[in-house]
Amino acid sequence: MRINLALGVFALATLAPTAALATNGYLSHGYGTISMGMAGAGSALSQDSMAAATNPAGMVFVGNRVDGGIEVFSPRREYSVDGPLSPPPAFSLQPGTYESSKNGFLIPHFGFNRELSDTTTFGVSVFANGGMNTDYSGDNGGAFYGGRAGVNLEQLFIAPTVAWEFADNQAIGISPIIAYQRFSAEGLQSFAPFSSDASALSDNGTDDAWGYGYQIGWQGEITDSLRGGISWRNILEMGEFDKYRGLFAEQGDFDIPQMFNAGIAWSGIQDHWILLDIQHIRYSEINSVGNPVMPITPGSLGTDQGAGFGWDDMTIVKLGWQWQQSPDHAWRAGVSYGESPISDEDVLLNILAPGVQEWHFTGGFTHGFSENLELSGMAFFSPAKTVTGTNPLAPDQTISLEMYQVGASASLGWAF
């Protein structure tokens, strides 16, 4: 089993950086096929070994099992520019509508959990994020007159987890988190006058960084038909992207924001669960993400208070439903909403990272083939959202960002 676990973690560490994800900002709307089928709800009800990604305490309630799956994800991103081209010193963009390519991605996940005693479990959850992924052609000089333009951010998390049921149906859990991320940017040379280090601004290939943090949580029974759960993940302290220290604030710093999850799960109707989660993501605390685009002044990019993407904090409400139609089959559905983290005054740089999504509609199922083996599936749709604002470097122009998303996931679970 140890050999298989090591191989699984290695395989995901190899594959996960091919992922691109841009749902609630650049964090996924959920982790694991079961939770994602209920719009990411699951803080109070854990059902597979991906539970630690949402609430580490839930691992103690899922038993001995292994889960592995893959998501097919398709974000469709574009930006539009309206208004005339103005002479320098204005920085006008070419009018028109431009679509980002690379619209299909594979996102794997893996989980393992084992009971060490009647009250304690140890597990590992491996999952991926991404999202700042765009690729615009070099037509008409490219988005920023530097040829083909875009960025790519990819993240991998390995979360070993210990959970302890300290009283009947009451548990706490902790996950030390090992994080890996990599980033690349191209086509941004025209911003060189605004950079504190123009040699570390664009077209430097892929840079990577490791980091660490932790997540803690509680999950338990409140009444016979009501469960609760809460978790908190601290800021994950990451190494700097040295190749892009002239782009990101704080000389290439790109930490991963802290996150809160809280939820309830109600089973007052026979064979049904109703889940309600609230998630809060503090993007504004990470300068490279939360600093506003303006004022962008000569030499400011890459400094401690240099321009960022201007992302606000997000609070997401998730409503999920599960129906156990038979002992072998369950159906799921969900909906979530969180206001876009991108405001209209920050559209310029967010051409590169249009994480504007707000609504997600999901459905899913689990079918058991035996006492040990089950198959789960999920599909989701996030309708188009548009954010429009003025080009701050050419006020006669407006920029509109738009994206919609579709995706589907399948996973196998094995209880042992």
C-alpha positions as CSV (number, residue, x, y, z in Angstrom):
1,M,0.0,0.0,0.0
2,R,2.9,2.4,0.8
3,I,4.4,1.8,-2.6
4,N,1.1,2.4,-4.4
5,L,0.5,5.6,-2.4
6,A,4.0,6.9,-3.3
7,L,3.4,6.1,-7.0
8,G,0.1,7.9,-6.9
9,V,1.5,11.1,-5.3
10,F,4.4,11.0,-7.8
11,A,2.0,10.6,-10.8
12,L,-0.1,13.5,-9.7
13,A,2.9,15.7,-9.0
14,T,3.9,15.1,-12.6
15,L,0.4,15.6,-14.1
16,A,-1.2,18.2,-12.0
17,P,0.8,21.2,-13.3
18,T,-0.9,20.7,-16.7
19,A,-4.1,21.9,-15.1
20,A,-5.8,25.2,-15.5
21,L,-8.7,26.3,-13.3
22,A,-10.4,29.6,-13.0
23,T,-13.7,29.3,-11.0
24,N,-13.9,31.2,-7.7
25,G,-11.0,33.5,-8.6
26,Y,-8.3,30.9,-9.4
27,L,-9.4,28.4,-6.7
28,S,-11.6,25.5,-7.7
29,H,-15.3,25.5,-6.9
30,G,-14.7,22.2,-5.1
31,Y,-12.3,19.4,-4.6
32,G,-13.1,15.8,-5.5
33,T,-15.9,14.6,-7.7
34,I,-18.4,14.0,-4.9
35,S,-18.1,17.5,-3.4
36,M,-17.9,19.2,-6.8
37,G,-21.2,17.6,-7.8
38,M,-22.7,19.6,-4.9
39,A,-21.1,22.9,-6.0
40,G,-18.2,22.3,-3.7
41,A,-20.3,22.0,-0.5
42,G,-19.0,19.5,2.0
43,S,-17.5,21.2,5.1
44,A,-20.0,19.3,7.3
45,L,-20.4,16.1,5.3
46,S,-17.3,14.2,4.1
47,Q,-17.6,11.2,1.8
48,D,-14.2,10.5,0.2
49,S,-10.5,10.8,0.9
50,M,-10.4,14.2,-0.9
51,A,-12.2,15.6,2.2
52,A,-9.0,17.2,3.6
53,A,-9.0,19.8,0.8
54,T,-12.2,21.2,2.3
55,N,-12.1,20.1,5.9
56,P,-9.4,17.9,7.4
57,A,-11.6,16.8,10.3
58,G,-13.9,15.0,7.8
59,M,-11.2,12.4,7.0
60,V,-12.0,10.5,10.2
61,F,-15.6,9.8,9.0
62,V,-14.7,8.3,5.5
63,G,-13.0,5.1,6.6
64,N,-10.3,3.1,4.8
65,R,-10.4,4.1,1.2
66,V,-8.5,5.3,-1.9
67,D,-9.9,7.7,-4.5
68,G,-8.6,8.9,-7.8
69,G,-10.1,10.8,-10.7
70,I,-9.7,13.3,-13.4
71,E,-11.6,16.4,-14.5
72,V,-11.9,17.6,-18.1
73,F,-12.2,21.4,-17.9
74,S,-12.9,24.0,-20.6
75,P,-12.8,27.7,-19.8
76,R,-13.7,30.1,-22.7
77,R,-12.1,33.5,-22.2
78,E,-12.1,36.6,-24.3
79,Y,-11.6,40.4,-24.1
80,S,-13.0,43.2,-26.2
81,V,-11.6,46.7,-26.7
82,D,-13.9,49.6,-27.8
83,G,-12.7,53.1,-28.6
84,P,-10.1,54.9,-30.7
85,L,-6.4,54.5,-30.8
86,S,-4.8,57.5,-29.2
87,P,-1.2,58.7,-29.6
88,P,1.4,58.3,-26.9
89,P,1.7,58.8,-24.0
90,A,-1.6,57.0,-24.0
91,F,-1.3,53.2,-24.0
92,S,-4.2,52.3,-26.3
93,L,-5.0,48.7,-27.2
94,Q,-6.1,47.5,-30.6
95,P,-9.9,47.6,-30.9
96,G,-11.7,44.3,-31.4
97,T,-12.6,41.1,-29.7
98,Y,-9.8,38.5,-29.0
99,E,-10.3,35.0,-27.7
100,S,-7.8,33.0,-25.7
101,S,-6.7,29.6,-27.1
102,K,-5.9,26.5,-25.1
103,N,-9.5,25.8,-24.0
104,G,-9.2,22.2,-22.8
105,F,-7.4,20.9,-19.7
106,L,-7.1,17.7,-17.6
107,I,-7.0,18.0,-13.8
108,P,-6.3,14.9,-11.8
109,H,-6.8,14.3,-8.0
110,F,-5.9,11.6,-5.6
111,G,-6.7,10.7,-2.0
112,F,-5.9,8.0,0.5
113,N,-7.1,7.4,4.0
114,R,-6.5,4.7,6.6
115,E,-7.8,4.1,10.1
116,L,-5.0,3.9,12.7
117,S,-7.4,3.2,15.5
118,D,-11.1,3.4,16.3
119,T,-10.7,7.2,16.7
120,T,-7.8,8.3,14.6
121,T,-7.0,8.3,10.8
122,F,-4.1,9.2,8.6
123,G,-4.6,10.2,5.0
124,V,-3.1,12.1,2.1
125,S,-5.1,14.3,-0.4
126,V,-3.5,15.6,-3.6
127,F,-5.2,18.3,-5.6
128,A,-4.5,21.1,-8.1
129,N,-5.4,24.7,-8.7
130,G,-4.5,27.1,-11.6
131,G,-6.4,29.7,-13.4
132,M,-4.3,32.6,-14.5
133,N,-4.0,30.8,-17.9
134,T,-4.5,32.8,-21.1
135,D,-2.9,32.6,-24.5
136,Y,-3.7,35.4,-27.0
137,S,-2.3,35.4,-30.6
138,G,0.2,37.9,-31.9
139,D,-2.1,39.3,-34.5
140,N,-2.1,43.1,-34.7
141,G,1.0,43.1,-32.6
142,G,-0.5,41.1,-29.8
143,A,-2.6,42.1,-26.8
144,F,0.2,44.4,-25.5
145,Y,2.2,44.8,-28.7
146,G,4.7,42.2,-27.6
147,G,3.5,39.4,-29.9
148,R,1.8,36.4,-28.5
149,A,0.7,37.2,-24.9
150,G,-0.5,35.4,-21.9
151,V,0.3,33.9,-18.5
152,N,0.0,30.5,-16.9
153,L,-0.2,29.8,-13.2
154,E,-0.4,26.2,-12.0
155,Q,-0.5,24.9,-8.4
156,L,-0.3,21.5,-6.7
157,F,-1.1,20.7,-3.1
158,I,-0.1,17.6,-1.1
159,A,-2.0,17.5,2.2
160,P,-1.1,14.7,4.7
161,T,-3.8,14.7,7.3
162,V,-4.3,13.4,10.8
163,A,-7.9,13.4,12.1
164,W,-9.1,12.5,15.6
165,E,-12.7,11.7,16.8
166,F,-12.3,13.1,20.3
167,A,-15.9,12.4,21.2
168,D,-18.8,10.5,19.6
169,N,-19.3,12.1,16.1
170,Q,-17.0,15.0,17.0
171,A,-13.7,15.3,15.2
172,I,-10.8,17.7,14.6
173,G,-8.2,17.4,11.9
174,I,-5.0,19.0,10.8
175,S,-3.2,19.0,7.4
176,P,0.3,20.3,7.0
177,I,0.3,21.4,3.4
178,I,3.2,21.2,0.9
179,A,2.5,23.5,-2.1
180,Y,4.2,23.7,-5.5
181,Q,3.5,26.3,-8.1
182,R,4.9,27.4,-11.4
183,F,4.3,30.5,-13.6
184,S,5.2,31.9,-17.0
185,A,4.4,35.1,-18.9
186,E,5.0,36.3,-22.4
187,G,4.2,39.3,-24.5
188,L,4.5,42.0,-21.7
189,Q,7.6,43.7,-22.9
190,S,5.7,47.0,-23.5
191,F,5.4,47.4,-19.8
192,A,9.2,47.6,-19.4
193,P,9.1,51.3,-18.5
194,F,6.8,50.5,-15.6
195,S,9.0,47.7,-14.2
196,S,11.5,47.9,-11.5
197,D,13.5,45.1,-13.3
198,A,12.6,44.9,-17.0
199,S,14.9,41.8,-17.4
200,A,12.5,39.9,-15.1
201,L,9.2,41.0,-16.5
202,S,8.3,38.8,-19.5
203,D,9.3,35.9,-21.7
204,N,11.6,34.3,-19.2
205,G,10.2,30.8,-19.5
206,T,8.7,28.9,-16.6
207,D,9.7,29.6,-13.0
208,D,8.6,27.5,-10.0
209,A,8.4,27.7,-6.2
210,W,7.7,25.5,-3.2
211,G,5.9,26.5,-0.1
212,Y,4.1,25.4,3.0
213,G,1.2,26.0,5.4
214,Y,-1.5,24.1,7.2
215,Q,-5.3,23.7,7.4
216,I,-7.2,22.8,10.5
217,G,-10.9,21.9,11.0
218,W,-13.7,20.6,13.1
219,Q,-16.7,18.5,11.9
220,G,-19.4,16.9,14.0
221,E,-23.0,16.1,14.8
222,I,-25.1,18.9,16.2
223,T,-28.4,17.0,16.4
224,D,-29.6,13.6,15.0
225,S,-30.3,15.3,11.7
226,L,-27.8,18.2,11.6
227,R,-24.1,18.2,11.1
228,G,-21.7,21.1,11.2
229,G,-18.1,21.8,10.0
230,I,-15.6,24.6,9.9
231,S,-12.0,24.9,8.6
232,W,-9.3,27.5,8.2
233,R,-6.2,27.5,6.0
234,N,-3.5,30.0,6.7
235,I,-1.6,31.9,4.1
236,L,0.7,29.5,2.3
237,E,4.2,31.0,2.3
238,M,5.7,30.4,-1.1
239,G,9.2,31.0,-2.5
240,E,9.5,33.9,-4.9
241,F,9.2,33.8,-8.7
242,D,12.7,35.3,-9.3
243,K,12.3,35.2,-13.1
244,Y,9.3,37.5,-12.7
245,R,10.5,39.8,-9.9
246,G,9.9,42.8,-12.2
247,L,6.2,41.8,-12.7
248,F,4.8,40.7,-9.3
249,A,4.7,42.9,-6.3
250,E,7.3,42.2,-3.5
251,Q,10.0,41.2,-6.1
252,G,8.1,38.1,-7.4
253,D,6.3,37.1,-4.3
254,F,3.1,35.1,-4.9
255,D,1.8,33.5,-1.7
256,I,-1.5,31.6,-1.7
257,P,-4.3,33.3,0.2
258,Q,-5.9,32.2,3.4
259,M,-9.3,30.6,3.2
260,F,-12.2,29.9,5.6
261,N,-14.9,27.2,5.1
262,A,-18.0,26.7,7.2
263,G,-21.1,24.6,6.6
264,I,-24.0,22.6,7.8
265,A,-25.6,19.4,6.4
266,W,-29.2,18.4,7.2
267,S,-30.7,15.0,6.8
268,G,-34.2,15.7,8.0
269,I,-35.8,14.2,4.9
270,Q,-35.3,10.4,4.6
271,D,-32.5,9.5,2.1
272,H,-31.7,13.2,1.4
273,W,-29.0,15.6,2.5
274,I,-29.2,19.3,2.1
275,L,-25.8,21.1,2.4
276,L,-25.1,24.8,2.9
277,D,-21.5,26.1,2.9
278,I,-19.9,29.5,3.0
279,Q,-16.3,30.0,1.8
280,H,-14.2,33.1,2.2
281,I,-11.0,33.6,0.2
282,R,-8.8,36.6,1.2
283,Y,-7.1,37.5,-2.2
284,S,-6.6,41.1,-1.0
285,E,-3.9,40.1,1.5
286,I,-1.6,38.9,-1.3
287,N,0.0,42.0,-2.7
288,S,0.8,40.5,-6.1
289,V,-2.9,39.6,-6.5
290,G,-4.7,42.2,-4.4
291,N,-2.8,45.4,-5.1
292,P,-4.8,47.7,-7.5
293,V,-3.7,48.1,-11.1
294,M,-3.5,51.9,-10.7
295,P,-1.5,53.9,-10.1
296,I,0.9,52.1,-12.4
297,T,3.9,54.4,-12.5
298,P,7.4,54.1,-14.0
299,G,9.5,51.6,-12.2
300,S,6.7,50.4,-9.9
301,L,6.0,46.9,-11.1
302,G,7.7,44.4,-8.8
303,T,8.1,46.8,-5.9
304,D,6.4,46.1,-2.5
305,Q,3.4,48.2,-3.4
306,G,3.6,47.7,-7.1
307,A,0.6,47.1,-9.3
308,G,-1.2,43.8,-8.9
309,F,-4.4,42.4,-10.4
310,G,-6.7,44.3,-8.0
311,W,-8.6,41.2,-6.8
312,D,-11.0,41.7,-4.0
313,D,-11.8,39.0,-1.3
314,M,-14.5,36.5,-2.3
315,T,-17.3,35.1,-0.2
316,I,-19.0,32.2,-1.9
317,V,-22.3,30.6,-0.8
318,K,-22.7,26.9,-1.9
319,L,-26.0,25.0,-1.8
320,G,-25.8,21.2,-2.4
321,W,-28.3,18.3,-2.5
322,Q,-27.8,14.6,-2.3
323,W,-30.4,11.8,-2.8
324,Q,-29.6,8.3,-1.9
325,Q,-32.0,6.7,-4.4
326,S,-30.9,3.2,-3.4
327,P,-28.1,1.6,-1.4
328,D,-26.0,1.5,-4.6
329,H,-26.9,4.8,-6.2
330,A,-26.9,8.5,-5.2
331,W,-27.7,11.7,-7.2
332,R,-26.4,15.2,-6.5
333,A,-26.9,18.8,-7.6
334,G,-25.7,22.1,-6.5
335,V,-25.4,25.8,-7.1
336,S,-23.0,28.4,-5.8
337,Y,-22.5,32.2,-6.1
338,G,-19.7,34.5,-5.3
339,E,-19.2,38.1,-6.6
340,S,-16.4,38.4,-9.1
341,P,-13.1,39.5,-7.4
342,I,-12.4,41.8,-10.4
343,S,-13.8,45.3,-10.4
344,D,-14.2,47.5,-13.4
345,E,-11.2,49.7,-12.6
346,D,-8.8,46.8,-12.8
347,V,-9.6,45.3,-16.2
348,L,-6.3,46.2,-17.9
349,L,-4.0,43.6,-16.4
350,N,-6.8,41.2,-15.9
351,I,-6.9,40.6,-19.6
352,L,-4.2,38.1,-18.6
353,A,-6.2,36.6,-15.7
354,P,-10.0,37.1,-16.3
355,G,-11.2,35.2,-13.2
356,V,-14.6,36.8,-13.3
357,Q,-16.9,33.8,-12.7
358,E,-19.8,34.1,-10.2
359,W,-22.4,31.3,-10.7
360,H,-21.8,27.6,-10.9
361,F,-24.4,24.9,-11.5
362,T,-23.5,21.3,-10.9
363,G,-24.8,17.8,-11.0
364,G,-23.4,14.4,-10.1
365,F,-23.9,10.8,-9.1
366,T,-22.2,7.8,-7.4
367,H,-22.8,4.2,-8.3
368,G,-21.6,1.3,-6.2
369,F,-20.6,-1.8,-8.1
370,S,-19.8,-3.7,-5.0
371,E,-19.2,-3.1,-1.3
372,N,-15.7,-1.9,-2.1
373,L,-15.9,-0.2,-5.6
374,E,-17.8,2.9,-6.6
375,L,-17.8,5.3,-9.6
376,S,-18.7,9.0,-9.2
377,G,-19.3,11.5,-11.9
378,M,-19.9,15.3,-12.0
379,A,-20.6,18.0,-14.6
380,F,-20.8,21.7,-14.2
381,F,-21.6,24.9,-16.1
382,S,-20.6,28.4,-15.1
383,P,-22.5,30.9,-17.3
384,A,-20.8,33.9,-19.0
385,K,-19.9,36.8,-16.9
386,T,-18.7,40.1,-18.3
387,V,-16.8,42.9,-16.5
388,T,-16.3,46.2,-18.3
389,G,-14.2,49.2,-17.4
390,T,-12.0,52.0,-18.7
391,N,-8.5,51.4,-20.0
392,P,-6.7,53.4,-17.3
393,L,-3.8,54.2,-19.7
394,A,-6.1,55.3,-22.5
395,P,-9.4,56.7,-21.0
396,D,-11.1,56.9,-24.4
397,Q,-11.2,53.1,-24.5
398,T,-13.2,50.5,-22.6
399,I,-12.1,47.0,-22.0
400,S,-14.6,44.1,-21.4
401,L,-13.5,40.7,-19.9
402,E,-15.8,37.7,-20.5
403,M,-15.6,34.0,-19.6
404,Y,-17.8,31.0,-19.3
405,Q,-16.8,27.4,-18.3
406,V,-17.9,23.8,-18.6
407,G,-16.4,20.7,-17.1
408,A,-16.9,17.1,-16.1
409,S,-15.1,14.8,-13.7
410,A,-15.1,11.1,-13.0
411,S,-13.4,9.2,-10.1
412,L,-13.2,5.7,-8.7
413,G,-13.4,5.0,-5.0
414,W,-12.1,1.8,-3.3
415,A,-12.9,1.0,0.3
416,F,-10.7,-1.6,2.0
